[in-house]
């Protein structure tokens, strides 16, 4: 088994806010991230796929095709957008980095070739905070 990893970057705004809670509770739990005027991050996305090398091409998957999937189904939908308001696959979800990583996984999975498995979505919200998701 071989692993192939692609790095992408996007910028997005969000607000962490549970509408079922009071303003005070949201500020207590989410602090500055509950700012009514939103805030943004420079996200770094790292996606790893796995599988066997195709004998005809020498590739697990053409890296340009993986890049196109990430661009079309993730980055173009979220780059310079408000995660709470503008991103269809985040509607109804709290816009935490954890939920964003799960949603990105769901966006990528249906577009991979049958012989390729999604191994990991790693998402950096800041240089010192990231989440990793390896599927269910």
N, C-alpha and C positions, 0 to 999 in steps of 0.2 A: 504494500500500500504506500502511496506517495501523497504528499500534501502540497497544495499550491495556495499561496496567500496573496491577496490583493489589498493594497492600502488606498483609501479614498479620503477626501476631506470635504467638509461642508460647514456652513455657518447657519445657525438657526436661533430663533428666539423662542422662549416659552415662559410659562408661569406655573409654578406648582401650587395648586389650590384645589381643595376638596370642597365642592359646592354644598355638601351636606354639613359642613362645619361653619362655625362662626368665624368672623374675621380674626378675632383674637386667637382662636385655636389654630387657624392656618398659619398665622405669624409665629405662634409658639412652636409648631412642628416644622414648618418650612423656612422660617426666618426670612432673609432677604429674597429667597427664591419665590416667595408669595407676593412680591412687589406688584402692585396693581398696574404698573406701567411696563411690565415684562422685563426680561433680561436675556442676554444672548450668550452663546458659547461658540467656540471654534472647535467643532467636533472632528475627531479622527476615527475613521471606521476601518477595521481590519477584518477581512472575511477570508476564512480558510475553507477550502474544499478538499475532499480526499477521494481516492479511488485507485484504479490501476492505470498504468501507462498504456495508451493505444499504440500497438506495434507499428501501425501504418504511419502515424504522425510523430510518435515519440512524445506526445503530450498527454497529460491527464485531461486537459481541456485547453483550448486556445485561450491564452490570457487576454487577448483583445475581446473575445466574446464574453468572458467573465466581466471585464471592464464595462462592456456595453450593457450587460444585464444590470450591474450596479448603478450605472449612470441613468438608464431609462426608468428602472423600477424603484430606485431609492433616491439618489442624489438630485436628480432633476425635480423630484417631487418635494424635497425638503430644503434644498440649499436656498438660503436667504428668505426663508419662510417662517411663519409663526406656527410652531408645532401644534398649539392649541386650536388655532383657527383655520389654517390653510392646508393642512395635510390630511387627506381623506382617510388614510389608514391609521391615524391617531385620534379620530373623532370618538368621543365618549371615553377616552382613556386619559388617566393622569399622565402628564407629559414628563415623567421621570426618565432618567437614562436607562433604567432597567426595562421599563415598558417600551421605550423606543427600540432597544436592542431586540426585544421579542418581536415587535412589529416589523423590524427590518428583516429578521429571519423569515417571517411569513411572506414578505414581499419577494424575497430571493428564491425560496424553495421551489415554487412551481415552474421556474424558468430554467432550472439546471437540466442538463441532459440526463437521460435515464441511468447512465453508468457513473454519474458523479454524485457524491453525497456531500451535503453541507456539514462541515465539521464544527465551525465556531464563528460566531459573530462577536467581535470584541469592539467596544465602543468607548472611546475616551471623551469625556465631557470636558475635562481639563487635563493638563499634562500629568497631574497627580491623582486623578480619579477616573477609573474605568470599570466597566462591567463586561463580563464574558457570558455568553450563552451557548450551550452545546446541544440544545434540543431537549425534548422530553425524556 
